[in-house]
């Protein structure tokens, strides 16, 4: 675990963040006692979270590979989190060596770990910014240095918008970002949902309380009808908005959600800006 702050004492005092909880779900090492405590509380209520986190990461990889296959050469990854296996720049640059990637996260630990990983990579960087301030992200000079908004961009918003509570604000964030994109750009989205709820409402309430009480990012699952407006102005790529495990699965996928896709708890989709 990376040492920050005042050593072990500082680590114990660090509040939990969604990025480091996600790292814990994925089996990473860049998390602190508060993150572990909150993540374990979530796992007690929803043991499938680890599996869902892995599937979410696999979906991101498939979507990025799809975009590179059609010639998208630059990516803006909002809510990128702690670096882990299958990072966007690794996937994109394996296909396109000079693919440009900017990671954006509000968690300083996620940004510092990303910058350390990217040392010497002239085509990728990470910035600290709040997804709730999209114009500031677009205006950031480091973003402008790597991303040419006159050319297609892969806008990645995977497991981030459910940390914005208000629907109008969340939809407005995507509209602001969409307005800066050139034709041929794509939105890659993953969002947790309460549709076809596989656990009782009281369990959902307790899960939300963990994020609200122990992190600064309250969790707000949305119904499919509230996910659809994120794609306003985009043409959905087949198979459209679907469950996490159903978006272009590869032949090597061992589908643990095959018989009950709603158990994946995420809607995902990719849209193209015409």
Rosetta blueprint (number, residue, H / E / L):
1 X L
2 X L
3 X L
4 X L
5 X L
6 X L
7 X H
8 X H
9 X H
10 X H
11 X H
12 X H
13 X H
14 X L
15 X L
16 X L
17 X L
18 X H
19 X H
20 X H
21 X H
22 X H
23 X H
24 X H
25 X H
26 X L
27 X L
28 X L
29 X L
30 X L
31 X L
32 X L
33 X H
34 X H
35 X H
36 X H
37 X H
38 X H
39 X H
40 X H
41 X H
42 X H
43 X H
44 X H
45 X H
46 X L
47 X L
48 X L
49 X H
50 X H
51 X H
52 X H
53 X H
54 X H
55 X H
56 X H
57 X H
58 X H
59 X H
60 X H
61 X H
62 X H
63 X H
64 X H
65 X H
66 X H
67 X H
68 X H
69 X H
70 X L
71 X L
72 X L
73 X L
74 X E
75 X E
76 X E
77 X E
78 X E
79 X L
80 X L
81 X L
82 X L
83 X L
84 X L
85 X L
86 X L
87 X L
88 X H
89 X H
90 X H
91 X H
92 X H
93 X H
94 X H
95 X H
96 X L
97 X L
98 X L
99 X L
100 X E
101 X E
102 X E
103 X E
104 X E
105 X E
106 X L
107 X L
108 X H
109 X H
110 X H
111 X H
112 X H
113 X H
114 X H
115 X H
116 X H
117 X H
118 X L
119 X L
120 X L
121 X L
122 X L
123 X L
124 X E
125 X E
126 X E
127 X E
128 X E
129 X L
130 X L
131 X L
132 X L
133 X L
134 X H
135 X H
136 X H
137 X H
138 X H
139 X H
140 X L
141 X H
142 X H
143 X H
144 X H
145 X H
146 X H
147 X L
148 X L
149 X L
150 X L
151 X L
152 X L
153 X L
154 X E
155 X E
156 X E
157 X E
158 X E
159 X L
160 X L
161 X H
162 X H
163 X H
164 X L
165 X L
166 X L
167 X H
168 X H
169 X H
170 X H
171 X H
172 X H
173 X H
174 X H
175 X H
176 X H
177 X H
178 X H
179 X H
180 X L
181 X L
182 X L
183 X L
184 X L
185 X L
186 X E
187 X E
188 X E
189 X E
190 X E
191 X E
192 X E
193 X L
194 X L
195 X L
196 X L
197 X L
198 X L
199 X L
200 X L
201 X H
202 X H
203 X H
204 X H
205 X H
206 X H
207 X H
208 X H
209 X H
210 X H
211 X H
212 X H
213 X H
214 X H
215 X L
216 X L
217 X L
218 X L
219 X L
220 X L
221 X L
222 X L
223 X L
224 X H
225 X H
226 X H
227 X H
228 X H
229 X H
230 X H
231 X H
232 X L
233 X L
234 X E
235 X E
236 X E
237 X L
238 X L
239 X L
240 X L
241 X L
242 X E
243 X E
244 X H
245 X H
246 X H
247 X L
248 X L
249 X L
250 X L
251 X L
252 X L
253 X L
254 X L
255 X L
256 X L
257 X L
258 X L
259 X L
260 X L
261 X H
262 X H
263 X H
264 X H
265 X L
266 X E
267 X E
268 X E
269 X E
270 X E
271 X E
272 X E
273 X E
274 X L
